[in-house]
Amino acid sequence: MKKRLLIIILLALVLVGCGKKEEVKKETSKEEPVIKENSNSAVLYFSVTNNTKVIARMISEETNSDLIEIVPKEKYTDEDINYNNDNSRANKEQNDDKARPEIENKLDLEKYSTIYLGYPIWWGTVPRIIYTLLDNYDLTNKNIVLFCTSGSSGIEQSVKDLKNYNDKLNIITSKRFAANTPKTEITNWLYENNLQKGEPSVEHTKSIKVTINNKEYTLNLEDNATSRKLVELLPLETKMQELNGNEKYVYLSESFPTDSYKPERINKGDVMLFDNSCIVIFYKSFDNKGYNYTKIGHIDNLDDLGSGDVQVKFSK
Ligand SMILES: Cc1cc2nc3c(=O)[nH]c(=O)nc-3n(C[C@H](O)[C@H](O)[C@H](O)COP(=O)(O)O)c2cc1C
């Protein structure tokens, strides 16, 4: 284990050395975060040697999110995080499936709809304290954006492990950063993922084509993160199933960002997201008593789609 880590880190150092040199002003972490009122997103992070903290602060500044640290009840000393020592606290925790290091601070996460969750990679995955977080706080109704710092390992294994731990987590996207990542790279990543608040990140696609059983319609899109995610997935061809004589639906394997509400009336032609991955096309109007949806858009002049499943293609 020790040798592997050493090789990984050495490789990372060599790669960094070979890369184009950029003058990077390292952020300091002197001033304490300010909690902003009315923010609906928070950057929540765990960090021992401050690499993740620096990235967390930049993400919080760029997205106007609150910055919240996950503080371990028992602080990690240098010896605790000595990965060369099989008996160090961090190594023992990572080797123990059941280890759940306690969190000292109470985290007030209720008000947030989006959580940026950041952590260092420890032995290829999340530190166990992140599981303590998931055991104690329900994050399943939130949009989760994962980020990490590491010597060289990617974030993929940790994302897999978190999904395995709770498959209801709505993980929108994830990204690994090197310790000295310049702010511009973070800004670009936020733009690419439409996470930059208050500024249009990509030009809004106003409409796309929907072909249903070989007949072409226009789907006029809402200007929101959900419709943008759909545009990202185009072209998308799928079978949609019949339900209740008024809708066709399909569950996709992708999670979408949500901003759901309960519409009083569903109109013929409405295209909605149910839950965080189910696309619904309504082909009859009705008063909605029960369900919450996120708007995707509307198809004008939609025909009655009749009984049975339909073949649908969404394309640009
Ligand atoms: C116990 C331990 C295990 C680590 N395992 C890995 C690893 O598997 N892959 C890697 O690239 N870096 C590994 N690292 C390096 C950290 O991920 C990296 O230094 C990170 O940026 C530290 O973040 P922090 O300063 O926010 O605590 C490990 C560090 C520690 C302390």
The ligand as a Tripos MOL2 file, in Angstrom:
@<TRIPOS>MOLECULE
LIG
   31    33     1     0     0
SMALL
NO_CHARGES

@<TRIPOS>ATOM
      1 C1         -4.0890    8.8930    4.7100 C.3       1 LIG1
      2 C2         -3.8730    9.5090    3.3730 C.ar      1 LIG1
      3 C3         -4.0700    8.7780    2.2240 C.ar      1 LIG1
      4 C4         -3.9060    9.3580    0.9810 C.ar      1 LIG1
      5 N1         -4.1650    8.6200   -0.1350 N.ar      1 LIG1
      6 C5         -4.0220    9.1760   -1.3600 C.ar      1 LIG1
      7 C6         -4.3160    8.4230   -2.5430 C.ar      1 LIG1
      8 O1         -4.7430    7.2870   -2.4880 O.2       1 LIG1
      9 N2         -4.1410    9.0340   -3.7380 N.ar      1 LIG1
     10 C7         -3.6640   10.2980   -3.8460 C.ar      1 LIG1
     11 O2         -3.5260   10.7760   -4.9520 O.2       1 LIG1
     12 N3         -3.4080   11.0500   -2.7420 N.ar      1 LIG1
     13 C8         -3.5750   10.5220   -1.5070 C.ar      1 LIG1
     14 N4         -3.3330   11.2640   -0.3920 N.ar      1 LIG1
     15 C9         -2.9430   12.6850   -0.5410 C.3       1 LIG1
     16 C10        -4.1470   13.6270   -0.3140 C.3       1 LIG1
     17 O3         -5.2890   13.2290   -1.0460 O.3       1 LIG1
     18 C11        -3.8380   15.0550   -0.7230 C.3       1 LIG1
     19 O4         -2.6870   15.4830   -0.0930 O.3       1 LIG1
     20 C12        -4.9970   15.9950   -0.4360 C.3       1 LIG1
     21 O5         -4.8780   17.1340   -1.2450 O.3       1 LIG1
     22 C13        -5.0700   16.4130    1.0190 C.3       1 LIG1
     23 O6         -6.1810   17.2500    1.1930 O.3       1 LIG1
     24 P1         -6.3450   18.2150    2.4540 P.3       1 LIG1
     25 O7         -5.1550   19.1390    2.4560 O.co2     1 LIG1
     26 O8         -7.5990   18.9570    2.1930 O.co2     1 LIG1
     27 O9         -6.4050   17.3800    3.6860 O.co2     1 LIG1
     28 C14        -3.4920   10.7080    0.8680 C.ar      1 LIG1
     29 C15        -3.2700   11.4530    2.0380 C.ar      1 LIG1
     30 C16        -3.4620   10.8570    3.2780 C.ar      1 LIG1
     31 C17        -3.2660   11.6810    4.5060 C.3       1 LIG1
@<TRIPOS>BOND
     1     1     2 1
     2     2     3 ar
     3     2    30 ar
     4     3     4 ar
     5     4     5 ar
     6     4    28 ar
     7     5     6 ar
     8     6     7 ar
     9     6    13 1
    10     7     8 2
    11     7     9 ar
    12     9    10 ar
    13    10    11 2
    14    10    12 ar
    15    12    13 ar
    16    13    14 ar
    17    14    15 1
    18    14    28 ar
    19    15    16 1
    20    16    17 1
    21    16    18 1
    22    18    19 1
    23    18    20 1
    24    20    21 1
    25    20    22 1
    26    22    23 1
    27    23    24 1
    28    24    25 2
    29    24    26 1
    30    24    27 1
    31    28    29 ar
    32    29    30 ar
    33    30    31 1
@<TRIPOS>SUBSTRUCTURE
     1 LIG1         1 GROUP 0 **** ****
